[in-house]
Amino acid sequence: MARRALRTAGPAAADAVPIRQAFPPILGSAPRLLILGSMPGEASLAMGRYYGHARNAFWPIMDALLGLPAEADYGLRVAALREHGIALWDVIAACARAGSLDTAIRPETVWVNDFAALLGAAPTIRCIAFNGGTAEREFCRRALPTLPPEHAGIERLRLPSTSPAHAGMRFADKLAAWQVILDRLGAPAAPPPS
């Protein structure tokens, strides 16, 4: 996917703080739900994997809701997401950020991903779920105004961040909030572990 620069980084910003680049999207043949994070953290970038931090609740939530084993090989987890009709991406394509926290992102350096191209290539997406407030805010501020009406009208859900930095919410509460994605997928909940 091409990336759209809505703001450009100045030389001073690039010199002072490293520029981080996000991953390409994970898409299946007919995704129904697009889950958007803000920008991968340092652990994820080092591993080259979405939600790579050991304490990130994303994969355990997918395990509980859809039966995707959180400890399975990353390639198998990604394949299972695709089979369930889930696409993954991040709102921010690149930015200057020291560390992993969203609060450390330098706003003047943010480049957003090209959502018009992605949604045009994946017309089966019917809902966008934001993994946290930063993803929703950056999408609504920087990407939404660039979308044609047929894409701007796609249902949007804000879900609690699965990041370990969002420690004020218990896993059980995050899991309960994330259950709304099952309706968007038309999927039954995973059976409890035996």
C-alpha positions in Angstrom: 0.0 0.0 0.0 1.2 3.5 -0.7 1.6 5.8 2.2 0.2 9.3 2.3 2.2 12.0 4.0 -0.1 14.5 5.6 2.7 16.1 7.6 6.3 16.0 7.0 9.2 15.7 9.4 11.6 18.6 9.7 15.3 18.0 9.8 15.6 18.8 13.5 13.0 16.2 14.4 14.6 13.5 12.3 18.0 14.2 13.8 16.9 14.2 17.4 14.6 11.2 17.5 14.7 8.0 15.4 12.1 7.6 12.6 10.1 4.4 13.0 8.3 2.6 10.2 5.2 0.4 10.7 4.5 -2.9 9.0 2.5 -3.6 5.8 -1.1 -4.6 6.4 -2.2 -8.2 7.0 -5.1 -8.9 4.7 -6.9 -12.0 3.7 -9.0 -12.6 0.6 -12.2 -11.0 2.1 -11.7 -9.3 5.4 -14.7 -8.0 7.2 -13.0 -6.3 10.2 -9.9 -4.1 10.1 -8.2 -3.7 13.5 -6.0 -0.6 13.6 -3.3 0.1 16.2 -1.4 3.4 16.4 2.2 2.4 15.7 4.1 -0.8 16.7 6.2 -0.5 19.9 9.9 -1.3 20.1 9.4 -5.0 20.9 7.1 -5.5 17.9 9.5 -3.6 15.6 12.5 -5.6 16.8 10.5 -8.9 16.2 8.9 -7.7 12.9 5.5 -8.8 14.3 2.3 -7.2 15.2 1.7 -7.1 19.0 5.1 -8.7 19.7 5.5 -7.5 23.3 5.1 -10.4 25.7 2.6 -8.5 27.9 0.4 -7.2 25.1 -3.1 -8.6 25.5 -3.9 -8.7 21.8 -3.0 -12.3 21.1 -4.5 -13.6 24.4 -7.7 -11.8 23.6 -7.8 -13.4 20.1 -7.2 -16.7 21.8 -10.1 -16.2 24.2 -12.5 -14.9 21.6 -11.6 -16.9 18.5 -9.5 -19.8 19.7 -6.3 -18.6 18.1 -3.6 -20.0 20.4 -1.6 -17.1 21.7 1.5 -19.2 21.9 1.3 -20.7 18.4 3.8 -19.8 15.7 3.2 -16.2 14.5 2.6 -17.3 10.9 -0.2 -19.6 12.1 -1.8 -16.9 14.2 -1.7 -14.5 11.2 -3.2 -17.2 9.0 -6.0 -17.8 11.5 -6.8 -14.1 11.7 -7.1 -14.1 7.9 -9.4 -17.1 8.0 -11.6 -15.3 10.5 -11.9 -12.2 8.3 -9.7 -10.0 10.4 -7.2 -7.6 8.8 -4.5 -5.8 10.9 -2.7 -2.5 10.2 -1.6 0.7 12.0 -2.8 4.2 11.4 0.7 5.6 11.5 3.0 4.6 8.7 6.1 6.3 10.1 6.9 8.8 12.8 9.7 10.0 15.1 9.4 8.4 18.5 11.7 7.7 21.4 10.7 4.4 23.0 7.3 2.7 22.6 4.8 5.0 24.2 2.2 6.8 22.0 2.8 9.9 24.0 6.4 10.0 22.8 5.3 10.3 19.1 6.4 13.6 17.6 3.1 14.8 16.0 4.9 16.9 13.4 6.6 13.8 12.0 3.5 11.6 11.6 2.8 10.0 8.2 -0.4 8.0 8.0 -1.0 4.9 5.9 -3.1 5.2 2.7 -6.5 4.0 3.8 -8.3 5.0 0.6 -6.0 2.5 -1.2 -6.4 -0.2 1.4 -10.2 0.1 1.6 -10.5 0.3 -2.1 -8.5 -3.0 -2.4 -10.5 -4.7 0.4 -14.2 -3.6 -0.2 -15.4 -6.4 2.1 -14.3 -4.5 5.2 -17.5 -3.4 7.0 -16.0 -2.3 10.4 -12.8 -0.6 11.6 -11.9 -1.3 15.3 -9.3 0.9 16.9 -7.0 -0.7 19.4 -6.9 2.3 21.7 -7.6 6.0 21.7 -4.5 7.1 19.9 -5.3 4.9 16.9 -8.8 6.4 16.8 -7.7 10.0 17.2 -5.0 9.8 14.6 -7.3 8.1 12.1 -10.1 10.6 12.6 -7.8 13.6 12.5 -5.4 12.6 9.7 -6.9 9.8 7.6 -10.7 10.2 7.7 -10.8 13.6 6.0 -9.0 12.0 3.0 -11.5 9.2 2.5 -14.3 9.1 -0.1 -17.8 8.9 1.4 -18.2 5.2 0.8 -15.1 4.6 3.0 -15.7 7.4 5.5 -19.0 5.9 6.4 -17.6 2.5 7.5 -18.6 1.6 11.0 -15.9 2.5 13.6 -15.4 1.1 17.1 -13.0 2.2 19.7 -11.7 -0.6 21.9 -9.5 -0.5 24.9 -5.8 -0.6 24.1 -4.2 -4.1 24.5 -0.8 -2.4 25.2 0.8 -3.2 28.5 1.1 0.6 29.0 -2.7 0.5 29.4 -2.4 -1.2 32.8 -5.3 0.6 34.5 -7.7 -1.9 33.0 -7.8 -5.6 33.9 -7.5 -8.3 31.2 -11.0 -9.5 31.9 -12.4 -6.1 31.3 -10.5 -5.6 28.1 -11.7 -9.0 26.9 -15.3 -8.2 27.7 -15.0 -4.9 25.7 -13.4 -6.7 22.8 -16.2 -9.2 22.5 -18.1 -6.8 20.2 -15.9 -7.9 17.4 -17.6 -11.3 17.3 -20.9 -9.6 16.1 -19.0 -7.8 13.3 -17.4 -11.1 12.3 -20.6 -13.2 12.7 -18.5 -15.6 14.7 -19.4 -17.6 17.8 -17.2 -17.3 20.9 -14.4 -19.8 21.2 -15.3 -22.7 23.6 -13.7 -22.4 27.0 -10.4 -24.4 27.4 -10.9 -27.9 28.7 
